[in-house]
């Protein structure tokens, strides 16, 4: 089982390749909330999202023989581009299985890093990926259940705990739970008094229900949310880690997500995709609990077409 | 005459109040340009623009008796909001003269910091401002000709020269020339081998013509440019400083400015207003001259309504 030492190993592997992202503050936001908010800008990460950390760690952790057979994954989002980028850095083959419906711009981003794209129906992604694994011997790098991916994402927490003293809480979005479980592993060792909080769209609230009931909830069917990076259901190891670290989930409404993305754009001058903006929506909902204290939020990505801005 | 020691004094005055803004890099941009570009993010500065530096320095440099009578200025842009902010920090009165046509959002920003707004016709701004000075004894803080403003803006150069080694050039936008002349003062002392380059819209090319002819060119009449922060003509002390430091101006076309603002937004995930994006347009135009070398660009602000994005 992945633990804190895996995150430490990940730091050594990926340091100097991914960005140590800056932490921003906003006096206006602090006044609004009555606390001190620290924005850990993973939207300014390589490939425009924190996913670069986990994907690079997974690719670099492969033994030489396995790496020579390449990697594959199924994703239509930031993980696909990050894995393609990481594979190109190591000079190995990468195949990404994407749904027929994937936006052209995302397909081009993956191809831009030199990866091959295989299209299929949304429901057949895992089967097609498994076939590619059998035929090529490629290693599957799952977007959030892979242990080295979890360890890589956890490096965000190592950094922000170094960058900000006395954190009362760290808030990160939760979809599959790769990032949030990585953060929990780190906070549990380095800063057990820091609350680990997931921000989840109310429209895809399986993580909230899973942690409440103690049983992993089934995937929400055809969820509709502006947070297109958080459609996935909580993964199995991710659920176990979040449960044992007493992570908490705050669900947020669609209009609160858009308002938060607008605040980042118009007031803080940074591009945050709606999935990442959930963290500010969640912080606004629970700010009174953290009056006068330091809270970190992790806007996770900046890859967006801005339809939420004009729509 | 303002000089390097004034910039050093400014650093001591404003440190800890303005942000030491981060420097961002982009591997994709470096590949495109064949050099190493360092983006000094003044769009992430307090009030969303570098203007906070000069305005705060000017307000804090006032002797107690003068400060008690308040400050005034004429500006419809970032300097107005920055001066209002700086005055509110010192707890003194601030009057801003704005044209009747000023966008409502900018008027509200100034009022939001507690300043009074006096409206008048665009052509009467200076006369109205002079009347307010006479009636109230307020100190005029000119947007770019004020020496403490120039010194404050120069702190950008002190920081970026500390943050990035071996700079072959620093590129900043030029309107009135407050920032560019402040940079020239610093580079001249700390890094004389660094070229000081102004980015100017071709539609408002008075600075380029002034430095070429050696005579300060008159204001361009009714210029049309997306770079709404660069409509002003080069100031008198600013011209003198740029001339004596052999600054160079690169003019850029409207479509190149919009493309640069889009690059910052879509690829680097930061909001840069068109006036600030001129620096990337200029860098793209002259990149071959700096092959393999380090060049800093200063996107100066992030206050925009995004009309250039959708238009």
Boltz contact constraints between the chains, C-beta under 6 A:
constraints:
  - contact:
      token1: [A, 22]
      token2: [B, 22]
      max_distance: 6.0
  - contact:
      token1: [A, 43]
      token2: [B, 269]
      max_distance: 6.0
  - contact:
      token1: [A, 44]
      token2: [B, 269]
      max_distance: 6.0
  - contact:
      token1: [A, 48]
      token2: [B, 269]
      max_distance: 6.0
  - contact:
      token1: [A, 265]
      token2: [B, 271]
      max_distance: 6.0
  - contact:
      token1: [A, 269]
      token2: [B, 43]
      max_distance: 6.0
  - contact:
      token1: [A, 269]
      token2: [B, 44]
      max_distance: 6.0
  - contact:
      token1: [A, 269]
      token2: [B, 48]
      max_distance: 6.0
  - contact:
      token1: [A, 269]
      token2: [B, 271]
      max_distance: 6.0
  - contact:
      token1: [A, 269]
      token2: [B, 302]
      max_distance: 6.0
  - contact:
      token1: [A, 270]
      token2: [B, 270]
      max_distance: 6.0
  - contact:
      token1: [A, 271]
      token2: [B, 265]
      max_distance: 6.0
  - contact:
      token1: [A, 271]
      token2: [B, 269]
      max_distance: 6.0
  - contact:
      token1: [A, 302]
      token2: [B, 269]
      max_distance: 6.0
